[in-house]
Amino acid sequence: MSNARSLLVVGATGAAATRVAERARAEGGFNLLGLSRRVPAGAGDWVQADLTDPAGLAQALAARPDITHIVYASRAPFGEGGVEDVPANLAMLRNLLDAAEAGLPRFAHIHMIHGGKWYGLHIGPFRTPAREDDPRHLPPNFYYDQQDLVAARQRGKSWSWSASRPGFVLDVAPGRARNMVSTLGAYAAICRELGAPFDFPGRPGAWTALHELTDASLLAEGVLWMLTEPRAANRAFNLSNGDSFRWCDLWPFLAQQFGLPCGVPRPMSMPRWMADKGPVWDAIRRRHDLALPLEQVASWDFADFFLGMDYDVLFSMTAARKAGFTGFVDSWEMFGRQIEGYRAARVLPPR
């Protein structure tokens, strides 16, 4: 039997999974497959299956007995900042695990991409910098149920698991409105069009709180490291850029990047204040031949969420560093690079 390793990326059309797949291709070492309900145009090796259909999923995986490693990056639909669907998210992962154990004779590792909601960042302040063994917040939290499921199933088995806990994941992902850079870029373009300064619309306390982020490419690097690092087996790790910032320091830099005068903290509900700005964006789009309508560029509900956290959001990277992970990203450079990436993709207007 071949010793080649095959990596199945589940939810492969999502933002984080896309970067994992790209990095796996670039690094080599794995035969790469994607899994989703629909096969995207131009897809390579692909498994078409629905995670909510246990029988169909089991049949699809049994047809690919070469799969050795799985990255799980799927989740049920959810509303911003609310309680996510625990039964649905748990059932999808259980169906996948059942199919893997039954149909993949060389199954070696499953990785789950989780996130900072593990620590309750969506609820309110938490102890910082958060460590992987911190007490859990009051449930529900489907991350807890998923990790408990996988950890219990793994006991006594030859396969292993790992989980990543990134912060807000930033990437150049045209068409995905729930993205910090494209949302801020659309807001800035509308401010410039209307002759308004680049005011900070978040809560006053968020202006000075410490925050950190996770570049999608860094997340991909960390995930692939966990797949084969023995010290990462059966553990979860925070994955953040490794630096931190305050909006009061970063905001003038962003204003400069967007070609705007920096404004002042001016708390406002973004969904409310941006509700009538569609025609403004349409004018910007026509003049600069931009590719996407506003609803595919900016999520104002998401803006209220990430600009409304008036408490520190920090994750300790000590555990990952001690286990051998050395990746890092300069968050200021990341913002500049991704803004230019959105401009090059004709999603944001030129400076």
C-alpha positions, 0 to 999 in steps of 0.5 A: 500500500502507498505511504502517500498522505492525502488531506481532505479539506472539509468546507473547502470553499470557505475563507480559512479552508481556502488558504489551508488548501493553497498552502498544502498545494504549495508545500507538497507532502499531501495529495489534496482533496476538497469536500463540499455540497457543490463542486466549485468551478475549476475544482481539482480532486473533490468529494461532493457530499453533504455533512447532514446526510450520514449515508451519502457522506459515508458512501463518498468517503468510502470511495476515497480510502486513500484519505489520511488527514482531515481539516474540518472547517465547516459550520452551520449558518449563524447570526452575528454575535449570537448563540450558534446552533450546537446540535447542527454543528455537532451532528455534522462533525459526528457524521464526518467522524463516523464516516472516517472511522468506518471508511478510511483505513488509513485515517490518522488525524483530524483538525478542527478550526475553531476560534476565539469564541471558545473564550467567550469573546462574543459575550464580553470581557474574558481573562487575557491573554487567554490560555488554552486551559482557561475555564470554559464559559457558561454554555452553549458553545458548539466548540466545546461539544465538538472537542469533547466528542472528538477527544472521547472518540479518540481514546484508545485509537491510533488516530489523533486530533488537534484544534486551532483557535484563531482570533478574527481571521483576515484575508483577501476574499472577494465576495465574502462580506464578513471581512474586516478589511473589505468592510472598513474599506467600503466604509472609508470609500463612502466617507470619502465620497461624501466628504466626511472624515474617517470617524471611528464608529465603535464603542468608546472603550473599544478605541483604547482596548488591546486587540489582536488578529489572525492572518488567514495565511498564518492560520493555514501555516499553523494548521498544517504544522499541527497535522504532522507535529507529534507535540500537537497531537490531541491538543488545541492551540491559539493561533494569532499574529503574535502582536497586538494593537489599539484602534486609537493607534491603528486608525490614523494608519488606516485613514492614511491607507484609505486617503482620508483625514482621520476622524474621531470616535463617534459611536454609531450603529453601522447597520442603521447609518449605512442603510441608505448608502447603497446609491453612494456605493453604486456611484463609486462602483461605476466610476472606478469599475468595481466588481461587486455590489455593496452587500458582497463587500461589507457586513455592517452587522459584523462591523458593529461586532468587531468595533464594539468590543470595548475590552481586551481581546488577546490570546497567549501563543505560549503553548504553540511556541513551546511546541515548536510553532514560530510563525508570526505576522505584522498586523499593520503590514497585513492591513496594508497588504490586504487593502492593496489586495482588495484594490487589485481585485477591483473590490475597493477603489484606488487611493 
